[in-house]
């Protein structure tokens, strides 16, 4: 598969540069690759680690892990200089809320001075003049920008393969997919190449990738986080969200990146709650969790995930939570993906508008030209050919019906949660563990209802499959939690309690295994 020499050179050169030796540091200096945000801030405040050390560690970890896993497309060429500036600020007495917290960014989000490629070799000339809003707010709060992560090209699929970045591999078994489309961000966080990362999600992309990487991903209420500076796929369903190793870290990142001018009453309610302070860990006693039966697979191949999720639900029940089984044929993710995915219709016009804004020579002139060039992964072909064939997809009756059905199902979900007095819905993020590279991607993902209906949802580790030769610590399985629109802080409080109860995350193996 062809790749852009220019972009790959940025990554190769960054990783080939000698990493400057650290200044003398205390013998007790921590490993930045597994610290939480709170621990990182505390270590800096105590003088046990400097931002320059954090940057050097990130480069060293990327150098060690990325040649195999392919999480990154490019590394911030100013990484070390940025770290030194943050150290200077601290010495001068200025400490920011996310001071030197490493953040990687999916490469469909703008970072000033770097190409935003969407993973496409045809977009290597699309150099951003400013940061995406979400990244800008994080940098203003002191975050250390690490680089741009790989994704499914244009974020239109779920296995994280692109013409520019190649195939991102699973951190727990490199013979398996990382899922996606935010797989590069999730793998970077899981392996300590970055403490947190930004991804985007249309249907499953944040939570699917997090489930396969044993980390946490948050899809917030629609309108809470600005999408400006992202290559859009769907005006209805797209969100920008954090991927981190813990719920607390995701909550801290969300609090900073939330738009001060949220779009819509539900997002405004969530923003007000965020400004009131960090979420408190809820008590699980008396909490009611709805379990949607049709989001569990029915075949023997689904049993590993089903068993792990059922064990997790038993653990919640032991803490006093009430588990409410719900069997409703309409809440079936395979059916929902067919009837609710308005992105199928919205992508073409949005991508055409994006290409029309590019300077001459920065990318193809049109979607038709992009497709005609043929430099995209084979798995995109059917979707792209369909997008080209549809002359006016937003006028199609199927599009209007999908929007109408989404409104109907949104009201039904709210009524169901109210009638049953549910605090959240819980279900497996994916019906099967991560697939082997070479397997045909299957639907079997459950993100569609939060995405199409505008509900906030979070995915966190629920457990691991038994270890085997390919995955010596097992494969991660994620639990999704969905709450009412605007209840993001309440959802985070519940997720903190579930995370504390399950304590399921395991570090991925560090040795290269092929």
GIPE-V828159 format. One record per pair of residues at least 6 apart in sequence whose C-alpha atoms are under 8 Angstrom apart, sorted by sequence separation. I is the first residue (numbers start at 0). J is the second residue. If there is no record, write none. Layout:
i	j
I	J
I	J
//
This chain:
i	j
42	48
43	49
65	71
88	94
109	115
116	122
138	144
151	157
160	166
168	174
169	175
177	183
187	193
188	194
198	204
199	205
209	215
231	237
243	249
261	267
295	301
296	302
316	322
329	335
363	369
392	398
393	399
416	422
434	440
448	454
449	455
466	472
467	473
43	50
108	115
115	122
116	123
151	158
152	159
159	166
160	167
168	175
169	176
170	177
188	195
198	205
209	216
242	249
260	267
416	423
449	456
465	472
466	473
31	39
107	115
114	122
115	123
116	124
151	159
152	160
158	166
159	167
168	176
169	177
188	196
241	249
354	362
465	473
466	474
482	490
106	115
107	116
114	123
116	125
150	159
151	160
152	161
158	167
167	176
168	177
169	178
177	186
187	196
206	215
261	270
296	305
354	363
355	364
463	472
464	473
465	474
481	490
106	116
107	117
114	124
115	125
149	159
150	160
151	161
152	162
167	177
206	216
295	305
312	322
354	364
355	365
463	473
464	474
480	490
106	117
107	118
114	125
115	126
149	160
150	161
185	196
205	216
206	217
226	237
241	252
259	270
354	365
463	474
464	475
106	118
114	126
115	127
149	161
184	196
205	217
206	218
226	238
241	253
258	270
354	366
431	443
463	475
464	476
29	42
85	98
113	126
114	127
184	197
205	218
225	238
226	239
240	253
257	270
370	383
430	443
462	475
463	476
85	99
112	126
113	127
150	164
184	198
224	238
225	239
351	365
370	384
429	443
430	444
461	475
462	476
480	494
111	126
112	127
149	164
167	182
221	236
224	239
351	366
429	444
430	445
460	475
461	476
462	477
111	127
112	128
149	165
167	183
170	186
222	238
224	240
350	366
428	444
429	445
460	476
461	477
82	99
110	127
111	128
112	129
150	167
159	176
169	186
181	198
221	238
428	445
460	477
461	478
29	47
109	127
110	128
111	129
149	167
158	176
159	177
168	186
181	199
200	218
427	445
428	446
459	477
460	478
28	47
29	48
110	129
111	130
158	177
159	178
170	189
180	199
181	200
219	238
254	273
347	366
426	445
458	477
459	478
27	47
28	48
109	129
110	130
158	178
159	179
170	190
180	200
218	238
254	274
367	387
458	478
459	479
109	130
110	131
157	178
158	179
159	180
218	239
219	240
366	387
458	479
25	47
31	53
108	130
109	131
157	179
158	180
159	181
182	204
218	240
457	479
458	480
24	47
108	131
156	179
157	180
159	182
180	203
181	204
182	205
185	208
189	212
217	240
218	241
254	277
456	479
457	480
24	48
32	56
54	78
55	79
110	134
156	180
158	182
159	183
179	203
180	204
181	205
185	209
189	213
216	240
217	241
456	480
457	481
31	56
32	57
54	79
155	180
179	204
180	205
189	214
216	241
217	242
456	481
154	180
178	204
179	205
182	208
186	212
188	214
216	242
251	277
455	481
456	482
154	181
181	208
182	209
185	212
215	242
216	243
250	277
454	481
455	482
51	79
54	82
151	179
179	207
180	208
214	242
215	243
250	278
454	482
455	483
53	82
150	179
151	180
178	207
179	208
185	214
214	243
215	244
454	483
455	484
21	51
104	134
150	180
151	181
178	208
214	244
215	245
428	458
454	484
455	485
21	52
51	82
118	149
150	181
151	182
177	208
201	232
213	244
214	245
215	246
453	484
454	485
455	486
50	82
51	83
118	150
149	181
150	182
201	233
217	249
224	256
225	257
283	315
288	320
290	322
292	324
432	464
449	481
455	487
50	83
117	150
118	151
119	152
149	182
150	183
178	211
209	242
216	249
224	257
225	258
286	319
287	320
288	321
289	322
290	323
291	324
292	325
293	326
457	490
472	505
21	55
72	106
117	151
118	152
119	153
149	183
177	211
202	236
215	249
223	257
224	258
284	318
285	319
286	320
287	321
288	322
289	323
290	324
291	325
292	326
293	327
456	490
457	491
50	85
51	86
117	152
118	153
148	183
149	184
177	212
201	236
202	237
205	240
223	258
283	318
284	319
285	320
286	321
287	322
288	323
289	324
290	325
291	326
292	327
293	328
455	490
459	494
472	507
19	55
50	86
117	153
148	184
200	236
201	237
225	261
283	319
284	320
285	321
287	323
289	325
291	327
294	330
472	508
18	55
49	86
117	154
200	237
201	238
205	242
224	261
283	320
293	330
294	331
457	494
471	508
75	113
199	237
200	238
223	261
293	331
294	332
460	498
148	187
199	238
200	239
222	261
223	262
291	330
293	332
343	382
347	386
459	498
462	501
18	58
97	137
102	142
104	144
199	239
200	240
222	262
346	386
347	387
461	501
463	503
18	59
100	141
101	142
102	143
103	144
104	145
106	147
171	212
198	239
199	240
221	262
222	263
433	474
462	503
98	140
99	141
100	142
101	143
102	144
103	145
104	146
105	147
106	148
119	161
120	162
169	211
170	212
197	239
198	240
344	386
432	474
460	502
461	503
462	504
97	140
98	141
99	142
100	143
101	144
102	145
103	146
104	147
105	148
106	149
118	161
119	162
120	163
169	212
197	240
198	241
223	266
343	386
409	452
432	475
460	503
461	504
469	512
14	58
96	140
97	141
98	142
99	143
101	145
102	146
103	147
104	148
105	149
106	150
118	162
119	163
197	241
198	242
222	266
223	267
348	392
408	452
432	476
460	504
14	59
95	140
96	141
97	142
98	143
103	148
105	150
118	163
196	241
197	242
220	265
221	266
347	392
53	99
72	118
95	141
107	153
118	164
157	203
195	241
196	242
220	266
223	269
405	451
406	452
14	61
107	154
157	204
195	242
196	243
223	270
345	392
405	452
429	476
14	62
53	101
145	193
195	243
344	392
345	393
428	476
429	477
50	99
194	243
195	244
220	269
344	393
427	476
428	477
154	204
157	207
194	244
427	477
428	478
427	478
428	479
426	478
427	479
195	248
425	478
426	479
188	242
195	249
344	398
425	479
426	480
188	243
189	244
424	479
425	480
85	141
188	244
424	480
425	481
40	97
185	242
341	398
423	480
424	481
40	98
184	242
185	243
423	481
424	482
423	482
40	100
341	401
422	482
423	483
10	71
13	74
36	97
39	100
82	143
340	401
341	402
10	72
81	143
339	401
10	73
13	76
338	401
339	402
9	73
10	74
36	100
7	72
9	74
78	143
339	404
6	72
7	73
78	144
338	404
339	405
6	73
9	76
78	145
423	490
75	144
75	145
413	483
74	145
75	146
74	146
75	147
73	146
74	147
72	146
73	147
71	146
72	147
73	148
71	147
72	148
105	181
71	148
72	149
153	230
155	232
70	148
71	149
105	183
154	232
70	149
105	184
153	232
69	149
104	184
103	184
103	187
57	145
103	193
54	145
72	163
102	193
105	196
133	224
72	164
101	193
102	194
103	195
104	196
105	197
133	225
71	164
101	194
102	195
103	196
104	197
105	198
132	225
133	226
100	194
101	195
102	196
103	197
104	198
105	199
132	226
133	227
69	164
100	195
101	196
102	197
131	226
132	227
69	165
131	227
132	228
69	166
70	167
131	228
69	167
70	168
130	228
131	229
68	167
69	168
68	168
67	168
68	169
68	170
68	173
236	341
67	173
133	239
235	341
236	342
235	342
340	447
6	114
233	341
234	342
339	447
233	342
333	442
232	342
333	443
341	451
234	345
332	443
333	444
336	447
340	451
70	182
71	183
233	345
332	444
335	447
339	451
70	183
117	230
232	345
233	346
332	445
335	448
69	183
70	184
232	346
332	446
137	252
140	255
231	346
332	447
70	186
71	187
233	349
332	448
3	120
6	123
70	187
232	349
2	120
5	123
68	186
137	255
231	349
232	350
308	426
330	448
1	120
109	228
136	255
137	256
231	350
308	427
3	123
108	228
109	229
136	256
230	350
108	229
107	229
108	230
134	256
231	353
305	427
107	230
133	256
230	353
304	427
132	256
133	257
133	258
304	429
305	430
64	190
304	430
289	416
304	431
303	431
304	432
301	430
303	432
301	431
60	191
61	192
295	426
300	431
60	192
289	421
294	426
295	427
287	420
288	421
289	422
291	424
294	427
57	191
58	192
287	421
288	422
289	423
290	424
291	425
296	430
57	192
286	421
287	422
288	423
289	424
290	425
291	426
295	430
296	431
57	193
286	422
287	423
288	424
289	425
290	426
294	430
288	425
202	340
201	342
296	443
311	461
294	445
311	462
308	461
307	461
308	462
307	462
7	163
307	463
307	464
32	190
33	191
36	194
32	191
35	194
2	162
3	163
31	191
32	192
34	194
304	464
1	162
2	163
32	193
33	194
303	464
0	162
1	163
2	164
32	194
0	165
307	476
308	478
304	476
315	497
318	500
315	500
314	500
314	501
311	501
35	244
35	245
278	488
283	493
37	248
277	488
278	489
280	491
281	492
282	493
36	248
162	374
280	492
281	493
35	248
162	375
237	450
246	459
278	491
279	492
280	493
283	496
161	375
162	376
236	450
245	459
278	492
280	494
281	495
282	496
283	497
161	376
236	451
273	488
280	495
281	496
160	376
235	451
269	485
272	488
279	495
280	496
236	453
268	485
269	486
210	428
266	484
267	485
268	486
269	487
210	429
265	484
266	485
269	488
265	485
207	428
211	432
206	428
207	429
211	433
152	375
156	379
152	376
155	379
125	357
221	453
125	358
220	453
221	454
220	454
221	455
126	361
219	454
220	455
124	360
125	361
219	455
124	361
125	362
207	444
218	455
219	456
123	361
124	362
217	455
218	456
122	361
123	362
207	446
217	456
218	457
121	361
122	362
206	446
217	457
121	362
122	363
203	444
216	457
217	458
250	491
121	363
203	445
215	457
216	458
203	446
215	458
216	459
202	446
203	447
214	458
215	459
202	447
214	459
215	460
246	491
213	459
214	460
203	450
213	460
121	369
202	450
210	458
246	494
247	495
201	450
202	451
209	458
210	459
246	495
200	450
209	459
210	460
206	457
206	458
246	498
121	374
120	374
119	374
178	433
119	375
177	433
176	433
175	433
176	434
175	434
176	435
175	435
176	436
174	435
175	436
174	436
213	475
211	474
212	475
213	476
221	484
211	475
213	477
220	484
210	475
211	476
220	485
210	476
211	477
220	486
210	477
220	487
209	477
210	478
219	487
206	479
158	440
157	440
214	504
213	504
213	505
174	469
173	469
172	469
172	470
171	470
171	471
171	472
171	473
172	474
171	474
171	475
190	506
189	506
190	507
189	507
190	509
171	507
170	507
171	508
170	508
173	512
174	513
172	512
173	513
1	374
67	511
64	511
//
